[in-house]
Amino acid sequence: MPTRNASQRIGKTGERAIETLIDDHPRWVARRQDADFGIDLEAELAEPGPDGQVLRGQLLKVQVKAGAKPTDIGSHVTLKVERAWIDYACEFRLPVIAVAATSDGKQAWWVWVQEWALLNERRLAAATAATITLRLPAERTLATGLDHDLAEIATGRHPTAMVLALRGVLAVASGWENATIAQGIVELLGRTNYPSRDWTIRMIVDQLSSSDPNVFYWQAQQYLPILLALVRTAGDALTRDDVLHLVQRGEVYSRVGINALGVLYDEWPEHAASLGLPEAFGTAGLDPAAWYAAMRERFPGQRNFGMFLAGQPDGDLVHDGATLRIDQDLRDHLIAKWPNRGESVLLDCLFWPAQPGALA
């Protein structure tokens, strides 16, 4: 005979109690999801009116986890959920709320799943377990959340909502066919201060830098405005490893990456100089990139670096044997090529003398 176990009975009781708690609130209407595929309830924001409640069309998705008593650790309540469900919840364009409740629903706590994932992306990226334990602040009860915080989330006025919305638009433009929109979005993300900003920046850099090392320069150029916008607004978030990933393509350097490196030195010279890039590129076997980083740090504060060098007197600029000879031929070449090709043109002109002794 079919049976309903105690866990199923407790879950159903808790779900109904949470539905009643939401629906009894003057600013909310609750709807049960008849087909439960990971979402139990839908909560819609409403405004009290003379004839009842005026629905706003602003929704939350709610998943209820009910038990005899959620585990209480100090100032937090812990809630164990499946990792696959976290991934599923993050695909929603609407906010998804996980509710930990006692079996009778008289005590309940909530967490905004997409915000939790945003703040814990590093942990999620490294996690291999099938379940994830969420820690919900004990003061974040569902009853108080319905009064204010959850309304802010449903209306999109919560600060995290802006970051999630920007990232959603960026995902839509992820093919980079619409480079203008993508460029604008990364500029906005770069200027937005939020806890996982640095992680987001690195994910975007990783996406922009993961092209085939043999891609034609004209094809890679489509990424350049987006990448430069990101470095210009958020270069201070980049680590040494990020910059190496940006510039290195196997055993060679990326022209697009070198031009982005130029913007990093233009806009964030002190941060760039703090990363130890000449040594890092040298260790990676990227001697031309090591030379470029060393020259930028030898002449700090100089923008339009190619044109700056064209204005220098004749002589050789050397770092670890890599040499750039400044003469009239170089000046003519830079005037013709640098405006369209950027800083990478300088690296085309490097040579390694057979005998040491070039002027530094």
QUILINPE-V681877 format. One record per backbone hydrogen bond with DSSP energy under -1.0 kcal/mol. NH is the residue of the N-H (numbers start at 1). CO is the residue of the C=O. E is the energy in kcal/mol with one decimal. If there is no record, write none. Layout:
nh=NH co=CO e=E
nh=NH co=CO e=E
This chain:
nh=9 co=5 e=-2.0
nh=10 co=6 e=-2.6
nh=11 co=7 e=-2.5
nh=12 co=8 e=-2.3
nh=13 co=9 e=-2.2
nh=14 co=10 e=-2.7
nh=15 co=11 e=-2.4
nh=16 co=12 e=-2.3
nh=17 co=13 e=-2.0
nh=18 co=14 e=-2.3
nh=19 co=15 e=-2.5
nh=20 co=16 e=-2.3
nh=21 co=17 e=-2.3
nh=22 co=18 e=-2.4
nh=23 co=19 e=-2.7
nh=24 co=20 e=-2.2
nh=25 co=22 e=-1.2
nh=28 co=25 e=-1.5
nh=29 co=44 e=-2.0
nh=31 co=42 e=-2.6
nh=33 co=40 e=-2.8
nh=40 co=62 e=-1.8
nh=41 co=62 e=-2.5
nh=42 co=31 e=-2.6
nh=43 co=60 e=-2.7
nh=44 co=29 e=-2.9
nh=45 co=58 e=-2.9
nh=46 co=27 e=-2.8
nh=47 co=54 e=-2.5
nh=49 co=52 e=-4.0
nh=52 co=49 e=-1.5
nh=54 co=47 e=-3.2
nh=56 co=45 e=-2.4
nh=60 co=43 e=-2.4
nh=61 co=95 e=-2.8
nh=62 co=41 e=-2.8
nh=63 co=97 e=-2.6
nh=65 co=99 e=-3.4
nh=67 co=101 e=-2.1
nh=73 co=76 e=-2.6
nh=76 co=73 e=-2.1
nh=77 co=136 e=-3.1
nh=78 co=71 e=-2.7
nh=79 co=134 e=-2.6
nh=81 co=132 e=-2.9
nh=83 co=130 e=-3.0
nh=86 co=82 e=-1.5
nh=87 co=83 e=-2.1
nh=88 co=84 e=-2.1
nh=89 co=85 e=-3.0
nh=90 co=86 e=-1.9
nh=91 co=88 e=-1.3
nh=92 co=89 e=-1.3
nh=97 co=61 e=-3.6
nh=98 co=111 e=-2.5
nh=99 co=63 e=-3.0
nh=100 co=109 e=-2.4
nh=101 co=65 e=-2.4
nh=102 co=107 e=-2.4
nh=103 co=67 e=-1.2
nh=105 co=102 e=-1.6
nh=109 co=100 e=-2.6
nh=110 co=140 e=-1.7
nh=111 co=98 e=-1.7
nh=113 co=96 e=-2.4
nh=116 co=112 e=-2.5
nh=117 co=113 e=-2.7
nh=118 co=114 e=-2.1
nh=119 co=115 e=-2.2
nh=124 co=120 e=-2.5
nh=125 co=121 e=-2.7
nh=126 co=122 e=-1.6
nh=127 co=123 e=-1.2
nh=132 co=81 e=-3.3
nh=134 co=79 e=-3.5
nh=136 co=77 e=-3.6
nh=138 co=75 e=-3.3
nh=140 co=137 e=-1.7
nh=141 co=139 e=-1.9
nh=142 co=108 e=-2.1
nh=145 co=141 e=-2.2
nh=146 co=142 e=-2.2
nh=150 co=145 e=-2.5
nh=152 co=148 e=-2.1
nh=153 co=149 e=-2.0
nh=154 co=150 e=-2.5
nh=155 co=151 e=-2.0
nh=157 co=152 e=-1.8
nh=158 co=152 e=-1.2
nh=161 co=158 e=-1.3
nh=163 co=159 e=-1.1
nh=164 co=160 e=-2.5
nh=165 co=161 e=-2.3
nh=166 co=162 e=-2.5
nh=167 co=163 e=-2.4
nh=168 co=164 e=-2.0
nh=169 co=165 e=-2.2
nh=170 co=166 e=-2.3
nh=171 co=167 e=-2.0
nh=172 co=168 e=-1.7
nh=173 co=169 e=-1.7
nh=174 co=171 e=-1.5
nh=176 co=173 e=-2.4
nh=179 co=177 e=-1.1
nh=182 co=178 e=-2.1
nh=183 co=179 e=-2.9
nh=184 co=180 e=-2.1
nh=185 co=181 e=-2.4
nh=186 co=182 e=-2.4
nh=187 co=183 e=-1.8
nh=188 co=184 e=-2.0
nh=189 co=185 e=-2.8
nh=190 co=186 e=-2.3
nh=191 co=187 e=-1.4
nh=197 co=194 e=-2.1
nh=200 co=196 e=-2.4
nh=201 co=197 e=-2.7
nh=202 co=198 e=-2.2
nh=203 co=199 e=-2.1
nh=204 co=200 e=-2.2
nh=205 co=201 e=-2.6
nh=206 co=202 e=-2.6
nh=207 co=203 e=-2.1
nh=208 co=204 e=-2.7
nh=209 co=205 e=-2.0
nh=215 co=212 e=-2.1
nh=220 co=216 e=-2.3
nh=221 co=217 e=-1.9
nh=222 co=219 e=-1.3
nh=223 co=220 e=-1.8
nh=227 co=223 e=-2.7
nh=228 co=224 e=-3.1
nh=229 co=225 e=-1.9
nh=230 co=226 e=-2.0
nh=231 co=227 e=-2.6
nh=232 co=228 e=-2.6
nh=233 co=229 e=-1.7
nh=234 co=230 e=-2.5
nh=235 co=231 e=-1.5
nh=237 co=234 e=-2.1
nh=238 co=235 e=-1.5
nh=243 co=239 e=-2.2
nh=244 co=240 e=-2.4
nh=245 co=241 e=-2.5
nh=246 co=242 e=-2.0
nh=247 co=243 e=-2.1
nh=248 co=244 e=-3.1
nh=249 co=252 e=-3.4
nh=252 co=249 e=-1.9
nh=254 co=247 e=-2.9
nh=258 co=254 e=-2.4
nh=259 co=255 e=-2.2
nh=260 co=256 e=-2.1
nh=261 co=257 e=-2.4
nh=262 co=258 e=-2.0
nh=263 co=259 e=-1.5
nh=264 co=260 e=-2.1
nh=265 co=261 e=-2.1
nh=266 co=262 e=-1.9
nh=267 co=263 e=-3.1
nh=268 co=264 e=-2.5
nh=272 co=268 e=-2.9
nh=273 co=269 e=-2.4
nh=274 co=270 e=-1.2
nh=275 co=272 e=-1.3
nh=280 co=276 e=-2.0
nh=281 co=277 e=-3.1
nh=282 co=278 e=-2.1
nh=283 co=279 e=-2.6
nh=284 co=280 e=-1.7
nh=285 co=282 e=-1.3
nh=286 co=281 e=-2.8
nh=290 co=286 e=-2.3
nh=291 co=287 e=-2.5
nh=292 co=288 e=-2.3
nh=293 co=289 e=-2.6
nh=294 co=290 e=-2.3
nh=295 co=291 e=-2.4
nh=296 co=292 e=-2.4
nh=297 co=293 e=-1.7
nh=298 co=294 e=-1.5
nh=299 co=295 e=-1.9
nh=302 co=299 e=-1.2
nh=308 co=304 e=-2.2
nh=309 co=305 e=-2.6
nh=310 co=306 e=-1.8
nh=311 co=307 e=-1.0
nh=312 co=309 e=-1.8
nh=315 co=326 e=-1.6
nh=317 co=324 e=-2.6
nh=319 co=322 e=-2.2
nh=322 co=319 e=-1.9
nh=323 co=351 e=-2.6
nh=324 co=317 e=-2.2
nh=326 co=315 e=-3.4
nh=331 co=327 e=-2.2
nh=332 co=328 e=-2.5
nh=333 co=329 e=-2.1
nh=334 co=330 e=-2.9
nh=335 co=331 e=-2.5
nh=336 co=332 e=-1.6
nh=337 co=333 e=-2.6
nh=338 co=334 e=-2.0
nh=341 co=337 e=-2.6
nh=342 co=338 e=-2.5
nh=345 co=342 e=-1.8
nh=346 co=343 e=-1.4
nh=349 co=346 e=-1.1
nh=351 co=323 e=-2.2
